Amino acid sequence: MLENYLPILIFIVIGLFVGVAAMGMGFILSPRNPDEEKGSRYECGFEAFEDARMKFDVRFYLVAILFILFDLEIAFFFPWAVVLDQIGPTGFWAMMIFLGILVVGFIYEWKKGALEWE
């Protein structure tokens, strides 16, 4: 029974070997000539002007969560569209209910002003 796992073990060993070999070659072959400019902090084309622990507006997090939500929605569309002819009307209506819930959430966010940037 364990012989079924031998190809997986070989694949893991080869993957680890290739990863370690690539990192080792990069470490050995890369030039080492650091200077002050390379070691300096760099942020969006100019020097950092505040502490990294400054407070962010909650809208940044809200936009990120909304992006993840709608990104996941799109990620569910592709497998559903591929097997739509196999899952029949039940799968179709299940996705319509899912989309309906997401649309209600989207309308709620829109009405609350979460999508407006001041």
C-alpha positions in Angstrom: 0.0 0.0 0.0 2.8 2.4 0.7 4.3 1.9 -2.8 1.5 4.1 -4.1 3.1 7.0 -2.3 6.6 6.5 -3.7 6.0 8.8 -6.7 4.8 11.5 -4.4 7.9 11.1 -2.2 10.2 11.2 -5.2 8.4 14.3 -6.5 8.8 16.0 -3.1 12.5 15.1 -2.9 13.2 16.3 -6.4 11.3 19.6 -5.7 13.2 20.2 -2.5 16.5 19.5 -4.3 15.7 21.9 -7.2 14.6 24.6 -4.8 17.7 24.3 -2.5 20.0 24.0 -5.5 18.6 27.2 -7.1 18.9 29.1 -3.8 22.4 27.8 -3.3 23.5 28.8 -6.8 22.0 32.2 -6.3 23.9 32.6 -3.0 27.2 31.3 -4.5 27.1 33.1 -7.8 25.5 36.4 -6.9 27.8 39.5 -6.5 28.2 40.9 -3.1 28.8 44.7 -3.3 26.4 46.4 -0.9 26.4 50.1 -0.5 24.5 52.7 1.5 21.9 53.3 -1.3 21.0 49.6 -1.7 20.5 49.3 2.1 18.4 52.4 2.4 14.6 52.3 2.9 12.6 52.9 -0.3 8.9 53.6 -0.5 7.0 54.4 -3.7 9.9 56.5 -5.2 10.7 58.6 -2.2 12.1 58.3 1.3 9.7 57.1 4.0 8.3 60.0 5.9 6.5 58.4 8.8 6.8 55.4 11.0 5.7 52.0 9.6 3.4 51.6 12.5 1.2 54.6 11.6 -2.6 54.1 11.7 -4.4 53.4 8.4 -7.9 54.5 7.6 -10.3 51.7 7.9 -11.4 52.2 4.3 -8.2 50.6 3.1 -9.1 47.4 4.9 -12.7 47.6 3.7 -11.6 48.0 0.0 -9.3 45.0 0.5 -12.0 42.8 2.0 -14.4 43.9 -0.8 -11.8 43.0 -3.4 -11.3 39.6 -1.9 -15.1 39.0 -1.8 -15.6 39.8 -5.4 -12.4 38.0 -6.5 -13.7 34.8 -4.8 -17.0 35.3 -6.6 -15.3 35.3 -9.9 -13.2 32.3 -8.9 -16.5 30.4 -8.3 -17.8 31.3 -11.8 -15.1 29.4 -13.8 -15.6 25.9 -12.4 -19.4 26.4 -12.4 -19.4 27.5 -16.0 -17.2 24.5 -17.1 -19.6 21.9 -15.5 -22.9 23.7 -16.0 -24.1 21.1 -18.5 -23.3 18.3 -16.0 -24.9 19.8 -12.9 -28.2 20.6 -14.4 -30.9 22.9 -13.1 -30.1 22.2 -9.4 -26.5 23.6 -9.9 -27.8 26.5 -11.9 -30.3 27.6 -9.3 -27.8 27.0 -6.4 -25.4 29.5 -8.2 -28.3 31.9 -8.8 -29.0 31.9 -5.0 -25.3 32.4 -4.3 -25.2 35.3 -6.7 -28.4 36.7 -5.3 -26.9 36.8 -1.8 -23.8 38.5 -3.1 -25.9 41.1 -5.0 -27.9 41.9 -1.9 -24.5 42.4 0.0 -23.2 44.6 -2.9 -26.4 46.7 -2.8 -26.1 47.1 0.9 -22.4 48.2 0.6 -23.4 50.6 -2.1 -26.2 52.2 -0.1 -23.9 52.5 3.0 -21.3 54.3 0.9 -18.6 51.7 1.3 -17.7 52.0 -2.4 -17.2 55.8 -2.3 -13.8 57.2 -1.8 -13.5 60.8 -0.5 
